[in-house]
């Protein structure tokens, strides 16, 4: 479904992503891990061109998205769900309106948009919170609204950019539980950037480890954490064992 070839991105003299290659099959859950600053978030942001890479190809269903026109890119993004590190909710809108906002903007009938938004909120355990404002929710609940917003378009591809990074530790579990259930109950292709080792071990079909802008190891959780071949993999194995 998704193939990335020789992807690179620099910020000045900093090489954030340095020749990344990956292939992801339809329905697969791939987790990207590595130390802060290794290029994993930049990589995932390039997939739907929130960040424009310097070189490379990003092929989705046979099309290089780097060659899409603005109109074609907008159409592509409607098939891609994106969950941000920070919630990026509109404070003046209700939970329901935040979730359905992009559907209405795209021209979907408001009644249909409302029904789809309510279904998405039910999937993340917020069916009874639809009329509240984001400021009246906990951080974990706000992120679940963000997940519902990503789900509401019935995406073929879900991108998760460290969705628990901005949460207090006590709230992390509720978001991971929702993510784990979605992985298990949907057939959506997922690419997840996270630091959560135990979560990655449970949900990932494959784990990609990055370091200094490169993928340094790839395999199943058992392979990567059980018999690591890279320096980063060995550090994760020690973390698990401690």
N, C-alpha and C positions, 0 to 999 in steps of 0.2 A: 504493500500500500504506500509506504513512505520510504524513499531512498535519498540519502544525503551523500554528496560526493565532493570531497576536497573543500569543505566549507572553512572559510577563514574570515576573521574579523579583527581589526586592530583599532585601538584608540590611541592615537599618537604613536609612541614607541612601544606601547604595550600590546602584545599579541594575545588577545583574549581567547580566540579560537584559532587553532593552527592545524588546518588540514584534516578536519573531522570527516569520517566516513561512517555510515550506518545504514542498515536495512531493517525495516520493521514491517512485519506481516499484518494483514487485516485481523483484528481481534486480539492482537498481542498486547501485553502490558510490559513495557520496558521502563526500568527505573535508572535514571542517571544520577550518580553519586560522585563525591569527591570533595576536597577541601574548599573552603571559601575562596573565591577568586580563580577557580580552576577553569571557568568558561562554560559551566553547565547551564546557567540561566541565559547567558548570551546565545548559546546554541538553540535552546528551546524558543527564545524570542525570535530567532531568525526564521523558524519554521513557518510562522504566519506573517512574517515581515514586520513585526513590531520593531525589530532591529534589522537594518539592511546589511547583509554581509558584503565583504569586499570581493570575494571570489567564491566560486563553487556552484553547485547545482542542488536544488531541493525539488525532488520529483514526487508528486502526489498523484496517484492514479494515472501515471504516464505523462503528466504535465509538469513542466518546470515552472514553479510558481514565481520565480524571479523574472520571468518573461511576461507575466500577466499585466494587462492594462489595469488602470485604477478600477474600472467597472468590473472586470473579471476578478480582481483581487477581493473586492467587496463581496462578490458572490461566493468566492472560495471561503472567506472568513465566516460566512453564515453556516458552513458545514463543519466548522472547527470551534470547539468549546475551549475557553482559556480561563484558568483560575489563577489569579495573581497572588503575589506574596502579601500585598496589602489589598484591602477589600474593594476599594474604588467604588463604593456605593454612593448614590446621590442622596444627600442628607435630607433634602426637602420632600423626597418621594417616599411613599409607603414601601414596605417590603414587596408587596405584590407588584407595584408599579416599577420598582427596580428590576424585578425579574422579567417583566413583560415589555420593558421599554424598547428594546431593540427589535422585538417582533412587530410592535406597533409602528416603529420608525421605518421598518421594511415594508409596511403596507398591509400587514395581516389584519383581518377583521378583529376588532377589539374583543368581541365575545369569545372568539376562538383563542386569541392571545391570553385572555384571562383564564380560560380552561386549562391551557397548556402550562401557564405559570403556576396555577394551583396544584397541578399534578407534579410539577417539578419540586415545589415546596414540600409536598407530601413525601417525596422520595428522600428528602434530607431531614425529615422530622420537624418541619416548621409549618404544618398545615394550619395551625391555630394562631400563627403570628403574622398573618398576611397584612393586617391593617396597621401594624406598628411602624414607627420610623426607625431607621438603623441605629440612631443614638439611644434608643430604648432597649437595645439588645446587647448581650455579652459579645465579646470578641469572637468566641467560637460560633455563636449564632450568626454573627455578621458574615463570617467566612462561609457558613453553610448557605446563606443567601447568595453569596458569590458563586458557590457551586451550583445552586439551582439556576442562576442566571446563565451559567455555562451549559447546563443540561437542557434548557428550555427549547433550544433549537434542534433537538434530537441530533447532535453532532455525530459525524462519522469518525472524528478524531478528537480526543480530549488531551489538552496540554495543561500540565499542572506545574507551576513555577514556585516551588517551596511553599505550599499553601499553609503550612503551620509555622512558618518562620517568624511571623509577627505576633504570635499568640503566646500568652502566659503558659508555662508548662502544664498547669492544671487543666487548661482548655484544649490542649493538643489532642488528647485521647478522643474527645467527642468528634473532632473533625476526621481523624484517622479511621474511626469506626465507620463513618459515613462513606469515606473513600473506599475502604475495604469492601463494604457491602456493594458499592457500585461496580467495583472490579469483578466481583463474584456474580452479579446478577445481570450485567449488561454485556453485550458483545462489542462494545465500542473499543476501538484501538486507543490505547493510552500511553502517553509519554510523561513520566513523572520525575521531576527534579525534587529530591528530598535528602535530608540528613538522617532520617529515621530508619535505623538499621533493622530493627525488629519488624517494622511495617514492610520494608522492602523484601525481607526474607519471606514474608507470608504471601505477598501479592504478585511479585515479579515473575514473569516468565524468563526474562533475562535482565541482568544488571550490567550497565556500562560504567566503568570507573574512569573518571577524567583527572588529569593532572597537568597543569601548565598548558592548558588549551588543547590537549590531545587526549584521545581515548587510549588508555594504557592497559585496559583489561576488559574482557567481556565474557559472559557465561551465565549459567544458571546461578541462583543464590548459593546452592550447595558447592558449585565449582569455585565461585569467586570468594566466598567466605570460608569454605572448607579447605581449599587447596589453592590459595592465592599465588599468582606468579609475579605480581608487581609489588613495588614498595608500598603503594597506597593500599593494595589489597591486604598485605601483611599487617598494616596498621589497623585496618578494619577488623581483621581476625583477632588481633590482640585486644581491641576494644570489646568485642563480643565475649572474649574469654575472661576479661577482668571483672 
